Amino acid sequence: MSLNDPRSASDGALRPYLRAIRAQWVFFLGVVAITVAAGVAYHKTRSVEYQATATILVTPLPQGNTELLGLPLMRESADPPRTVETAGALLDGSDVAERAARQLGPAWTPSAVDSLVQVRPEGTSNIVDITAAASDATSAARIATIYAQSAIAVRNDIVKAAAQRLLVVTQAQDDPLSATDERIAALRQLTQSGDPTFSLANAAAVPAQPRGPGLRTIVVVSLLGGVMLGSLAALATERLGASVADEGELLDVFPRPVLARLPRDRRWAASQGPSAQLDEAVRYLSQRLATETTPPEAVAVVSPASRDGKTSVAVLLARALGEAGHAVILVDCDLRRPSVARMVGGSASSGLTNALYANGDLADAMMPWPAVPHVSLLTPTHDEEASVLSVPMPALHDFIERLKDAADFVIIDTPPLGEVADGLALAVCADTVLMVVRPRHTRRDRLRAARDALAAAGINVRGHVVVGGDEHLVPGKEYSRAGGRLEAAEAKRNGASF
């Protein structure tokens, strides 16, 4: 089990999100599933639209051309993009929409055509795009092509009429320089051909796919959006939630070393002993205490709230130290809700009450733990009104010192720090304080309150004991499983059954 802060390996901007997803994974998957389902529903119900584009080539006349002066024709300029924009404006008019509507059929109106067609110059090229939209692919291609043809036809009509008028004027002039044969021939050609600066480059092809993303793209985008939305929602839920999500958040709120990580064992009972995995984790904690402290040592096991696993940790720790040969006194100082006697399979007595309040003899007050050598129990009877706060602090401190004189380790099961004040007084008198926290159960506000109370009292918590946290952080998991498989195989060979 590493003693390093686990945040060091996963520090970064993504750590809060990953922690939130791990803690709220059902909620996270639900958000992702709903987002993907919404994307698929959109794809199924959206109105289908096809787009098709015809292209018109713009070929401006050179600036040096004098034969066609006086005609409304496109000419080269110093700003080619501006020239193409002007060409696009000439092709986008009500007269073009009216002509296209006549070509499309009696059901069409100029306004209907204009609403479905867009005329756009294509970048810096000499191409103008005519793009039409429709509910089916064939109609989109037909509208775009007819509109492009109509635009060119309108331009041709305009230029033909202008060329005819100019031809009459030119032929009537007496000046031979103005009425050259070349100019007259060029004008006569334009009266037949129309505008030479516009031509249909490509008719619109029938589109194979409707406009917009396909189902695969929508699913991928919805999945990515669902992951982002689910991550944010999980983080918000965690932040607004009442309990500490995991070990990472514990260390954010109360940055102390994690001394041990204990798996939850709902079947554990003191009479049967812990599972191999739980036993290994507790032995590690007891070994640390034995090597890092100088007996006699009073160890207060505290927690922010009830049902965090505090009493179980105290009992298991006393058991492990006793089995290692240390003299241990396990004291149940939770006078309002004593549970050590019940957990170890014994019966409550008034020994602690007599020793604490009446300064009675410790030897008479303590009971042995028959199942575990070297461990003595000091338990109270249930009393909702009892409190160690009624004992003056010097007397309470003296009581702890008397216990230390009789054992190597005094393990004190305290009341929850966030619920009653007794635990803080006991922690003040102890040499070592262990904070027991159970992720997804320990309330965040209770943890902060316990942290602040301990700091105000000048108590330095040695570290955390995490109960039922991240499973992959629990030590000896795979080793214990492998050992269990070997024991099962050996028993099978010997004919034993489980």
DRENLO-983852 format. One record per residue (C-alpha): x, y, z; residue number from 0; residue in one letter. Coordinates in steps of 0.25 Angstrom, whole numbers, plus 2048, in hexadecimal, padded with zeros to 3 digits. Layout:
% DRENLO-983852
X=X Y=Y Z=Z seq=NUM type=A
...
% end
This chain:
% DRENLO-983852
X=800 Y=800 Z=800 seq=0 type=M
X=806 Y=80D Z=7FC seq=1 type=S
X=807 Y=818 Z=806 seq=2 type=L
X=807 Y=823 Z=7FB seq=3 type=N
X=7FC Y=82C Z=7F8 seq=4 type=D
X=7F4 Y=825 Z=7ED seq=5 type=P
X=7F1 Y=833 Z=7E7 seq=6 type=R
X=800 Y=834 Z=7E2 seq=7 type=S
X=7FE Y=829 Z=7D8 seq=8 type=A
X=7F1 Y=82F Z=7D2 seq=9 type=S
X=7F2 Y=83E Z=7D4 seq=10 type=D
X=7ED Y=846 Z=7C9 seq=11 type=G
X=7E1 Y=84D Z=7C4 seq=12 type=A
X=7DA Y=840 Z=7C1 seq=13 type=L
X=7DB Y=83A Z=7CF seq=14 type=R
X=7CE Y=841 Z=7D5 seq=15 type=P
X=7C6 Y=83C Z=7C8 seq=16 type=Y
X=7CC Y=82E Z=7C9 seq=17 type=L
X=7C9 Y=82D Z=7D8 seq=18 type=R
X=7BB Y=832 Z=7D6 seq=19 type=A
X=7B8 Y=828 Z=7CA seq=20 type=I
X=7BD Y=81D Z=7D3 seq=21 type=R
X=7B5 Y=821 Z=7DE seq=22 type=A
X=7A8 Y=824 Z=7D6 seq=23 type=Q
X=7AA Y=81A Z=7CB seq=24 type=W
X=79C Y=815 Z=7CA seq=25 type=V
X=797 Y=824 Z=7C9 seq=26 type=F
X=7A2 Y=827 Z=7BF seq=27 type=F
X=79E Y=81B Z=7B6 seq=28 type=L
X=790 Y=81F Z=7B7 seq=29 type=G
X=793 Y=82D Z=7B1 seq=30 type=V
X=79C Y=827 Z=7A6 seq=31 type=V
X=791 Y=81D Z=7A2 seq=32 type=A
X=786 Y=828 Z=7A2 seq=33 type=I
X=78F Y=831 Z=79A seq=34 type=T
X=792 Y=827 Z=78F seq=35 type=V
X=783 Y=823 Z=78F seq=36 type=A
X=77F Y=831 Z=78D seq=37 type=A
X=789 Y=832 Z=781 seq=38 type=G
X=783 Y=826 Z=77B seq=39 type=V
X=775 Y=82B Z=77C seq=40 type=A
X=779 Y=838 Z=776 seq=41 type=Y
X=77F Y=830 Z=76A seq=42 type=H
X=772 Y=829 Z=769 seq=43 type=K
X=768 Y=834 Z=76A seq=44 type=T
X=770 Y=840 Z=763 seq=45 type=R
X=76B Y=845 Z=756 seq=46 type=S
X=773 Y=840 Z=74A seq=47 type=V
X=779 Y=84A Z=741 seq=48 type=E
X=782 Y=848 Z=735 seq=49 type=Y
X=78B Y=853 Z=72F seq=50 type=Q
X=790 Y=853 Z=720 seq=51 type=A
X=799 Y=85D Z=71A seq=52 type=T
X=79B Y=862 Z=70B seq=53 type=A
X=7A7 Y=86B Z=708 seq=54 type=T
X=7A8 Y=876 Z=6FE seq=55 type=I
X=7B5 Y=87B Z=6F8 seq=56 type=L
X=7B8 Y=88A Z=6F8 seq=57 type=V
X=7C1 Y=88E Z=6EC seq=58 type=T
X=7C3 Y=89D Z=6ED seq=59 type=P
X=7C7 Y=8A5 Z=6E0 seq=60 type=L
X=7D5 Y=8AA Z=6E0 seq=61 type=P
X=7D7 Y=8B9 Z=6E3 seq=62 type=Q
X=7DD Y=8BB Z=6D5 seq=63 type=G
X=7D0 Y=8B6 Z=6CE seq=64 type=N
X=7CA Y=8C2 Z=6C7 seq=65 type=T
X=7C1 Y=8BB Z=6BD seq=66 type=E
X=7B6 Y=8B9 Z=6C8 seq=67 type=L
X=7B7 Y=8C6 Z=6CF seq=68 type=L
X=7A9 Y=8CB Z=6D3 seq=69 type=G
X=7A4 Y=8BD Z=6D7 seq=70 type=L
X=7A0 Y=8B8 Z=6E5 seq=71 type=P
X=7AB Y=8AE Z=6E5 seq=72 type=L
X=7B4 Y=8A9 Z=6F0 seq=73 type=M
X=7C2 Y=8AF Z=6EE seq=74 type=R
X=7CF Y=8AC Z=6F5 seq=75 type=E
X=7D3 Y=8B4 Z=701 seq=76 type=S
X=7DF Y=8B6 Z=70B seq=77 type=A
X=7D6 Y=8AF Z=715 seq=78 type=D
X=7D2 Y=8A1 Z=710 seq=79 type=P
X=7CA Y=89D Z=71C seq=80 type=P
X=7C2 Y=8AA Z=71B seq=81 type=R
X=7C0 Y=8A6 Z=70D seq=82 type=T
X=7BA Y=899 Z=710 seq=83 type=V
X=7B1 Y=89F Z=71B seq=84 type=E
X=7AC Y=8A8 Z=711 seq=85 type=T
X=7A9 Y=89D Z=708 seq=86 type=A
X=7A2 Y=895 Z=713 seq=87 type=G
X=799 Y=8A1 Z=715 seq=88 type=A
X=795 Y=8A2 Z=707 seq=89 type=L
X=791 Y=893 Z=707 seq=90 type=L
X=788 Y=895 Z=714 seq=91 type=D
X=77C Y=89D Z=710 seq=92 type=G
X=76D Y=89C Z=710 seq=93 type=S
X=76D Y=89B Z=700 seq=94 type=D
X=775 Y=88E Z=702 seq=95 type=V
X=76C Y=888 Z=70C seq=96 type=A
X=760 Y=88C Z=704 seq=97 type=E
X=766 Y=885 Z=6F7 seq=98 type=R
X=76A Y=879 Z=700 seq=99 type=A
X=75C Y=877 Z=705 seq=100 type=A
X=756 Y=877 Z=6F7 seq=101 type=R
X=760 Y=86C Z=6F4 seq=102 type=Q
X=75D Y=864 Z=700 seq=103 type=L
X=74E Y=863 Z=6FE seq=104 type=G
X=741 Y=86A Z=701 seq=105 type=P
X=742 Y=866 Z=710 seq=106 type=A
X=74E Y=86F Z=712 seq=107 type=W
X=74F Y=87E Z=715 seq=108 type=T
X=75B Y=887 Z=715 seq=109 type=P
X=75B Y=889 Z=724 seq=110 type=S
X=75B Y=879 Z=726 seq=111 type=A
X=766 Y=878 Z=71D seq=112 type=V
X=76E Y=883 Z=723 seq=113 type=D
X=76C Y=87D Z=731 seq=114 type=S
X=773 Y=870 Z=72D seq=115 type=L
X=77E Y=876 Z=725 seq=116 type=V
X=78B Y=87C Z=729 seq=117 type=Q
X=795 Y=883 Z=720 seq=118 type=V
X=7A3 Y=884 Z=725 seq=119 type=R
X=7B1 Y=887 Z=71F seq=120 type=P
X=7BB Y=87C Z=721 seq=121 type=E
X=7C7 Y=882 Z=728 seq=122 type=G
X=7D1 Y=889 Z=71F seq=123 type=T
X=7CD Y=881 Z=713 seq=124 type=S
X=7C5 Y=885 Z=707 seq=125 type=N
X=7BA Y=87B Z=70B seq=126 type=I
X=7AC Y=87F Z=711 seq=127 type=V
X=7A5 Y=874 Z=718 seq=128 type=D
X=795 Y=872 Z=716 seq=129 type=I
X=791 Y=869 Z=722 seq=130 type=T
X=783 Y=864 Z=724 seq=131 type=A
X=77C Y=85D Z=72F seq=132 type=A
X=771 Y=853 Z=72E seq=133 type=A
X=76A Y=848 Z=736 seq=134 type=S
X=76F Y=83E Z=72B seq=135 type=D
X=77C Y=83D Z=724 seq=136 type=A
X=777 Y=83D Z=716 seq=137 type=T
X=76F Y=84A Z=718 seq=138 type=S
X=77B Y=851 Z=71E seq=139 type=A
X=783 Y=84E Z=712 seq=140 type=A
X=778 Y=852 Z=709 seq=141 type=R
X=776 Y=85F Z=710 seq=142 type=I
X=785 Y=863 Z=710 seq=143 type=A
X=787 Y=860 Z=701 seq=144 type=T
X=77A Y=867 Z=6FD seq=145 type=I
X=77E Y=873 Z=705 seq=146 type=Y
X=78C Y=874 Z=6FF seq=147 type=A
X=787 Y=872 Z=6F1 seq=148 type=Q
X=77C Y=87D Z=6F4 seq=149 type=S
X=787 Y=887 Z=6F9 seq=150 type=A
X=78F Y=885 Z=6EC seq=151 type=I
X=783 Y=886 Z=6E4 seq=152 type=A
X=77F Y=893 Z=6EA seq=153 type=V
X=78D Y=898 Z=6E8 seq=154 type=R
X=78C Y=894 Z=6DA seq=155 type=N
X=77F Y=89C Z=6D8 seq=156 type=D
X=785 Y=8A8 Z=6DE seq=157 type=I
X=792 Y=8A8 Z=6D5 seq=158 type=V
X=78A Y=8A4 Z=6C9 seq=159 type=K
X=781 Y=8B0 Z=6CA seq=160 type=A
X=78C Y=8BA Z=6CD seq=161 type=A
X=795 Y=8B5 Z=6C2 seq=162 type=A
X=789 Y=8B6 Z=6B8 seq=163 type=Q
X=787 Y=8C5 Z=6BC seq=164 type=R
X=796 Y=8C8 Z=6BC seq=165 type=L
X=797 Y=8C1 Z=6AE seq=166 type=L
X=78C Y=8CA Z=6A8 seq=167 type=V
X=793 Y=8D7 Z=6AE seq=168 type=V
X=7A1 Y=8D2 Z=6A9 seq=169 type=T
X=79C Y=8CF Z=69A seq=170 type=Q
X=795 Y=8DD Z=69A seq=171 type=A
X=7A2 Y=8E4 Z=69D seq=172 type=Q
X=7AA Y=8EB Z=692 seq=173 type=D
X=7B7 Y=8EA Z=699 seq=174 type=D
X=7BF Y=8DE Z=693 seq=175 type=P
X=7C7 Y=8DD Z=69F seq=176 type=L
X=7BB Y=8DA Z=6A8 seq=177 type=S
X=7B4 Y=8D1 Z=69F seq=178 type=A
X=7BF Y=8C7 Z=69C seq=179 type=T
X=7BC Y=8BA Z=695 seq=180 type=D
X=7C2 Y=8B3 Z=6A2 seq=181 type=E
X=7B9 Y=8BA Z=6AB seq=182 type=R
X=7AD Y=8B8 Z=6A3 seq=183 type=I
X=7B0 Y=8A9 Z=6A1 seq=184 type=A
X=7B2 Y=8A8 Z=6B0 seq=185 type=A
X=7A4 Y=8AF Z=6B3 seq=186 type=L
X=79D Y=8A6 Z=6A9 seq=187 type=R
X=7A3 Y=89A Z=6B0 seq=188 type=Q
X=79E Y=89E Z=6BE seq=189 type=L
X=790 Y=8A1 Z=6B9 seq=190 type=T
X=790 Y=892 Z=6B6 seq=191 type=Q
X=798 Y=88C Z=6C1 seq=192 type=S
X=796 Y=895 Z=6CD seq=193 type=G
X=79F Y=897 Z=6D9 seq=194 type=D
X=7AD Y=891 Z=6D6 seq=195 type=P
X=7B2 Y=893 Z=6E5 seq=196 type=T
X=7A8 Y=889 Z=6EB seq=197 type=F
X=7A8 Y=87A Z=6E8 seq=198 type=S
X=7A2 Y=86E Z=6EF seq=199 type=L
X=7AF Y=866 Z=6F4 seq=200 type=A
X=7A8 Y=85B Z=6FB seq=201 type=N
X=799 Y=856 Z=6FC seq=202 type=A
X=795 Y=852 Z=70A seq=203 type=A
X=797 Y=844 Z=70D seq=204 type=A
X=78D Y=83C Z=715 seq=205 type=V
X=792 Y=83B Z=724 seq=206 type=P
X=794 Y=82D Z=72A seq=207 type=A
X=792 Y=831 Z=738 seq=208 type=Q
X=789 Y=83B Z=73F seq=209 type=P
X=78F Y=848 Z=745 seq=210 type=R
X=794 Y=847 Z=753 seq=211 type=G
X=79C Y=83C Z=75B seq=212 type=P
X=799 Y=82D Z=759 seq=213 type=G
X=794 Y=824 Z=764 seq=214 type=L
X=7A3 Y=81F Z=768 seq=215 type=R
X=7A8 Y=82E Z=769 seq=216 type=T
X=79C Y=831 Z=772 seq=217 type=I
X=79E Y=825 Z=77B seq=218 type=V
X=7AD Y=829 Z=77C seq=219 type=V
X=7AA Y=837 Z=77F seq=220 type=V
X=79F Y=834 Z=789 seq=221 type=S
X=7A8 Y=82A Z=790 seq=222 type=L
X=7B3 Y=835 Z=791 seq=223 type=L
X=7A9 Y=83F Z=796 seq=224 type=G
X=7A3 Y=835 Z=79F seq=225 type=G
X=7B0 Y=832 Z=7A6 seq=226 type=V
X=7B3 Y=841 Z=7A8 seq=227 type=M
X=7A5 Y=844 Z=7AD seq=228 type=L
X=7A5 Y=837 Z=7B6 seq=229 type=G
X=7B3 Y=83B Z=7BB seq=230 type=S
X=7AE Y=849 Z=7BF seq=231 type=L
X=7A1 Y=844 Z=7C5 seq=232 type=A
X=7A8 Y=839 Z=7CD seq=233 type=A
X=7B2 Y=844 Z=7D2 seq=234 type=L
X=7A6 Y=84D Z=7D6 seq=235 type=A
X=79F Y=842 Z=7DC seq=236 type=T
X=7AB Y=83E Z=7E4 seq=237 type=E
X=7AE Y=84C Z=7E8 seq=238 type=R
X=79F Y=84E Z=7ED seq=239 type=L
X=79F Y=840 Z=7F3 seq=240 type=G
X=7A0 Y=83E Z=802 seq=241 type=A
X=7AA Y=833 Z=803 seq=242 type=S
X=7B9 Y=832 Z=800 seq=243 type=V
X=7BA Y=82C Z=7F2 seq=244 type=A
X=7C7 Y=825 Z=7F3 seq=245 type=D
X=7D5 Y=825 Z=7F9 seq=246 type=E
X=7DA Y=830 Z=7F0 seq=247 type=G
X=7CF Y=83A Z=7F5 seq=248 type=E
X=7D2 Y=835 Z=803 seq=249 type=L
X=7E0 Y=83A Z=801 seq=250 type=L
X=7DB Y=847 Z=7FB seq=251 type=D
X=7D3 Y=84A Z=808 seq=252 type=V
X=7DC Y=844 Z=812 seq=253 type=F
X=7EA Y=843 Z=80D seq=254 type=P
X=7F0 Y=838 Z=816 seq=255 type=R
X=7F8 Y=82B Z=812 seq=256 type=P
X=7EF Y=81F Z=80F seq=257 type=V
X=7F5 Y=815 Z=819 seq=258 type=L
X=7EC Y=809 Z=815 seq=259 type=A
X=7E1 Y=805 Z=80B seq=260 type=R
X=7D7 Y=7FB Z=810 seq=261 type=L
X=7CE Y=7F4 Z=807 seq=262 type=P
X=7BF Y=7F3 Z=80C seq=263 type=R
X=7BC Y=7E5 Z=811 seq=264 type=D
X=7AD Y=7E4 Z=815 seq=265 type=R
X=7AE Y=7D6 Z=819 seq=266 type=R
X=7B9 Y=7D9 Z=823 seq=267 type=W
X=7B7 Y=7D5 Z=832 seq=268 type=A
X=7C1 Y=7D5 Z=83D seq=269 type=A
X=7BE Y=7C7 Z=841 seq=270 type=S
X=7C1 Y=7C2 Z=832 seq=271 type=Q
X=7CC Y=7CC Z=82F seq=272 type=G
X=7CE Y=7D5 Z=823 seq=273 type=P
X=7D0 Y=7D1 Z=815 seq=274 type=S
X=7DE Y=7CE Z=810 seq=275 type=A
X=7DF Y=7DB Z=809 seq=276 type=Q
X=7D9 Y=7E3 Z=814 seq=277 type=L
X=7E2 Y=7DC Z=81E seq=278 type=D
X=7EE Y=7E0 Z=815 seq=279 type=E
X=7EB Y=7EF Z=815 seq=280 type=A
X=7E8 Y=7EF Z=824 seq=281 type=V
X=7F5 Y=7E8 Z=827 seq=282 type=R
X=7FD Y=7F2 Z=81E seq=283 type=Y
X=7F7 Y=7FE Z=826 seq=284 type=L
X=7FA Y=7F7 Z=834 seq=285 type=S
X=808 Y=7F5 Z=82F seq=286 type=Q
X=80A Y=803 Z=82B seq=287 type=R
X=805 Y=807 Z=839 seq=288 type=L
X=80E Y=7FE Z=840 seq=289 type=A
X=81B Y=802 Z=838 seq=290 type=T
X=818 Y=811 Z=837 seq=291 type=E
X=814 Y=814 Z=846 seq=292 type=T
X=81A Y=811 Z=853 seq=293 type=T
X=811 Y=809 Z=85D seq=294 type=P
X=80A Y=80B Z=865 seq=295 type=P
X=801 Y=813 Z=85B seq=296 type=E
X=7F3 Y=818 Z=85D seq=297 type=A
X=7EC Y=817 Z=84F seq=298 type=V
X=7DF Y=81E Z=84D seq=299 type=A
X=7D7 Y=819 Z=842 seq=300 type=V
X=7CD Y=824 Z=83D seq=301 type=V
X=7C4 Y=827 Z=832 seq=302 type=S
X=7BB Y=832 Z=82D seq=303 type=P
X=7AE Y=82B Z=82E seq=304 type=A
X=7A8 Y=81E Z=833 seq=305 type=S
X=7A8 Y=812 Z=82A seq=306 type=R
X=7B5 Y=816 Z=824 seq=307 type=D
X=7BC Y=809 Z=829 seq=308 type=G
X=7C3 Y=80F Z=835 seq=309 type=K
X=7BF Y=804 Z=83F seq=310 type=T
X=7C3 Y=7F9 Z=835 seq=311 type=S
X=7D1 Y=7FF Z=832 seq=312 type=V
X=7D3 Y=800 Z=841 seq=313 type=A
X=7CF Y=7F2 Z=844 seq=314 type=V
X=7D7 Y=7EC Z=838 seq=315 type=L
X=7E3 Y=7F5 Z=83C seq=316 type=L
X=7E3 Y=7F0 Z=84A seq=317 type=A
X=7E2 Y=7E2 Z=845 seq=318 type=R
X=7EE Y=7E3 Z=83C seq=319 type=A
X=7F7 Y=7E9 Z=846 seq=320 type=L
X=7F3 Y=7DE Z=850 seq=321 type=G
X=7F6 Y=7D3 Z=846 seq=322 type=E
X=803 Y=7DA Z=844 seq=323 type=A
X=806 Y=7D8 Z=853 seq=324 type=G
X=804 Y=7E6 Z=858 seq=325 type=H
X=7FC Y=7E9 Z=865 seq=326 type=A
X=7F0 Y=7F0 Z=860 seq=327 type=V
X=7E4 Y=7F7 Z=868 seq=328 type=I
X=7D8 Y=7F9 Z=85F seq=329 type=L
X=7CF Y=804 Z=865 seq=330 type=V
X=7C1 Y=807 Z=860 seq=331 type=D
X=7C0 Y=816 Z=864 seq=332 type=C
X=7B3 Y=818 Z=85C seq=333 type=D
X=7AB Y=818 Z=868 seq=334 type=L
X=79E Y=81C Z=861 seq=335 type=R
X=79F Y=811 Z=857 seq=336 type=R
X=7A8 Y=806 Z=85B seq=337 type=P
X=7AA Y=7FB Z=852 seq=338 type=S
X=7B8 Y=7F5 Z=854 seq=339 type=V
X=7B3 Y=7EA Z=85E seq=340 type=A
X=7A8 Y=7E6 Z=854 seq=341 type=R
X=7B2 Y=7E5 Z=848 seq=342 type=M
X=7BC Y=7DC Z=84F seq=343 type=V
X=7B1 Y=7D3 Z=854 seq=344 type=G
X=7B1 Y=7D7 Z=863 seq=345 type=G
X=7A8 Y=7DF Z=86C seq=346 type=S
X=7A8 Y=7ED Z=871 seq=347 type=A
X=7AD Y=7F0 Z=87F seq=348 type=S
X=7AE Y=7FC Z=888 seq=349 type=S
X=7BD Y=7FB Z=889 seq=350 type=G
X=7C0 Y=807 Z=881 seq=351 type=L
X=7B6 Y=80F Z=888 seq=352 type=T
X=7BC Y=80B Z=896 seq=353 type=N
X=7CA Y=80E Z=891 seq=354 type=A
X=7C7 Y=81B Z=88A seq=355 type=L
X=7BE Y=821 Z=894 seq=356 type=Y
X=7C2 Y=81A Z=8A1 seq=357 type=A
X=7D1 Y=819 Z=89F seq=358 type=N
X=7CF Y=80A Z=8A1 seq=359 type=G
X=7D9 Y=7FF Z=89F seq=360 type=D
X=7DC Y=7FC Z=891 seq=361 type=L
X=7DF Y=7ED Z=893 seq=362 type=A
X=7D1 Y=7EB Z=898 seq=363 type=D
X=7CB Y=7F4 Z=88D seq=364 type=A
X=7D1 Y=7ED Z=881 seq=365 type=M
X=7CC Y=7E0 Z=87B seq=366 type=M
X=7D5 Y=7D7 Z=872 seq=367 type=P
X=7D1 Y=7D4 Z=863 seq=368 type=W
X=7D1 Y=7C5 Z=863 seq=369 type=P
X=7D3 Y=7C4 Z=854 seq=370 type=A
X=7DF Y=7CD Z=854 seq=371 type=V
X=7EB Y=7CC Z=85D seq=372 type=P
X=7F1 Y=7D8 Z=864 seq=373 type=H
X=7E5 Y=7E1 Z=861 seq=374 type=V
X=7DD Y=7E6 Z=86D seq=375 type=S
X=7CF Y=7ED Z=86B seq=376 type=L
X=7CA Y=7F9 Z=873 seq=377 type=L
X=7BC Y=7FB Z=870 seq=378 type=T
X=7B0 Y=803 Z=875 seq=379 type=P
X=7A1 Y=801 Z=877 seq=380 type=T
X=798 Y=808 Z=86E seq=381 type=H
X=794 Y=816 Z=873 seq=382 type=D
X=78E Y=821 Z=86A seq=383 type=E
X=792 Y=82C Z=874 seq=384 type=E
X=7A1 Y=828 Z=877 seq=385 type=A
X=7AC Y=830 Z=872 seq=386 type=S
X=7BB Y=830 Z=874 seq=387 type=V
X=7BA Y=83F Z=874 seq=388 type=L
X=7B4 Y=83E Z=882 seq=389 type=S
X=7C2 Y=839 Z=887 seq=390 type=V
X=7CC Y=845 Z=888 seq=391 type=P
X=7D7 Y=845 Z=87E seq=392 type=M
X=7E3 Y=842 Z=888 seq=393 type=P
X=7DB Y=836 Z=88D seq=394 type=A
X=7D8 Y=831 Z=87F seq=395 type=L
X=7E7 Y=833 Z=87B seq=396 type=H
X=7EB Y=82C Z=888 seq=397 type=D
X=7E1 Y=820 Z=885 seq=398 type=F
X=7E8 Y=81E Z=877 seq=399 type=I
X=7F6 Y=81F Z=87D seq=400 type=E
X=7F1 Y=814 Z=887 seq=401 type=R
X=7ED Y=80B Z=87B seq=402 type=L
X=7FA Y=80D Z=874 seq=403 type=K
X=801 Y=808 Z=881 seq=404 type=D
X=7FA Y=7FB Z=87F seq=405 type=A
X=7FC Y=7F9 Z=870 seq=406 type=A
X=804 Y=7FB Z=864 seq=407 type=D
X=7F9 Y=801 Z=85C seq=408 type=F
X=7EC Y=807 Z=861 seq=409 type=V
X=7E2 Y=807 Z=855 seq=410 type=I
X=7D7 Y=811 Z=858 seq=411 type=I
X=7CA Y=810 Z=850 seq=412 type=D
X=7C4 Y=81E Z=851 seq=413 type=T
X=7B7 Y=824 Z=84E seq=414 type=P
X=7B5 Y=82B Z=840 seq=415 type=P
X=7BC Y=838 Z=840 seq=416 type=L
X=7B2 Y=83F Z=837 seq=417 type=G
X=7A6 Y=83B Z=840 seq=418 type=E
X=7AB Y=83C Z=84F seq=419 type=V
X=7B6 Y=843 Z=856 seq=420 type=A
X=7BB Y=837 Z=85E seq=421 type=D
X=7C4 Y=832 Z=853 seq=422 type=G
X=7CC Y=83F Z=852 seq=423 type=L
X=7CF Y=83F Z=861 seq=424 type=A
X=7D4 Y=830 Z=860 seq=425 type=L
X=7DC Y=834 Z=853 seq=426 type=A
X=7E3 Y=83F Z=85B seq=427 type=V
X=7E8 Y=835 Z=866 seq=428 type=C
X=7ED Y=82B Z=85B seq=429 type=A
X=7FB Y=829 Z=856 seq=430 type=D
X=7F6 Y=825 Z=848 seq=431 type=T
X=7E9 Y=829 Z=841 seq=432 type=V
X=7E4 Y=820 Z=835 seq=433 type=L
X=7D9 Y=826 Z=82C seq=434 type=M
X=7CF Y=81C Z=826 seq=435 type=V
X=7C8 Y=820 Z=81A seq=436 type=V
X=7BE Y=818 Z=811 seq=437 type=R
X=7BD Y=81E Z=803 seq=438 type=P
X=7AF Y=81F Z=7FE seq=439 type=R
X=7AA Y=81F Z=80C seq=440 type=H
X=7B2 Y=829 Z=814 seq=441 type=T
X=7AB Y=837 Z=813 seq=442 type=R
X=7B4 Y=842 Z=80D seq=443 type=R
X=7AF Y=84C Z=817 seq=444 type=D
X=7B2 Y=843 Z=823 seq=445 type=R
X=7C0 Y=840 Z=81E seq=446 type=L
X=7C3 Y=84F Z=81D seq=447 type=R
X=7BD Y=851 Z=82B seq=448 type=A
X=7C6 Y=846 Z=831 seq=449 type=A
X=7D2 Y=84C Z=829 seq=450 type=R
X=7D0 Y=85A Z=82F seq=451 type=D
X=7CD Y=855 Z=83D seq=452 type=A
X=7DA Y=84D Z=83D seq=453 type=L
X=7E2 Y=858 Z=838 seq=454 type=A
X=7DC Y=862 Z=842 seq=455 type=A
X=7E0 Y=859 Z=84D seq=456 type=A
X=7EE Y=857 Z=848 seq=457 type=G
X=7EC Y=849 Z=845 seq=458 type=I
X=7F5 Y=843 Z=83A seq=459 type=N
X=7EE Y=837 Z=833 seq=460 type=V
X=7F8 Y=82C Z=82F seq=461 type=R
X=7F0 Y=828 Z=823 seq=462 type=G
X=7E4 Y=822 Z=81D seq=463 type=H
X=7DE Y=814 Z=81D seq=464 type=V
X=7D5 Y=813 Z=811 seq=465 type=V
X=7CA Y=809 Z=812 seq=466 type=V
X=7C4 Y=804 Z=805 seq=467 type=G
X=7CB Y=80E Z=7FC seq=468 type=G
X=7D0 Y=80B Z=7EE seq=469 type=D
X=7D1 Y=7FC Z=7EC seq=470 type=E
X=7DD Y=7FC Z=7E3 seq=471 type=H
X=7E5 Y=804 Z=7EE seq=472 type=L
X=7E3 Y=7F9 Z=7F9 seq=473 type=V
X=7F0 Y=7F1 Z=7FB seq=474 type=P
X=7F1 Y=7E2 Z=7FA seq=475 type=G
X=7E5 Y=7E1 Z=7F2 seq=476 type=K
X=7EA Y=7D8 Z=7E6 seq=477 type=E
X=7F4 Y=7D1 Z=7F0 seq=478 type=Y
X=7E8 Y=7CD Z=7F9 seq=479 type=S
X=7E0 Y=7C8 Z=7EE seq=480 type=R
X=7EB Y=7C0 Z=7E9 seq=481 type=A
X=7EE Y=7BA Z=7F6 seq=482 type=G
X=7DF Y=7B7 Z=7F7 seq=483 type=G
X=7DF Y=7AF Z=7EA seq=484 type=R
X=7EB Y=7A7 Z=7EF seq=485 type=L
X=7E5 Y=7A4 Z=7FC seq=486 type=E
X=7D8 Y=7A0 Z=7F5 seq=487 type=A
X=7E0 Y=797 Z=7EB seq=488 type=A
X=7E7 Y=790 Z=7F6 seq=489 type=E
X=7DB Y=78E Z=7FE seq=490 type=A
X=7D4 Y=788 Z=7F1 seq=491 type=K
X=7E0 Y=77E Z=7F0 seq=492 type=R
X=7DE Y=77A Z=7FE seq=493 type=N
X=7CF Y=778 Z=7FD seq=494 type=G
X=7CB Y=784 Z=805 seq=495 type=A
X=7BF Y=78C Z=802 seq=496 type=S
X=7BB Y=79A Z=805 seq=497 type=F
% end
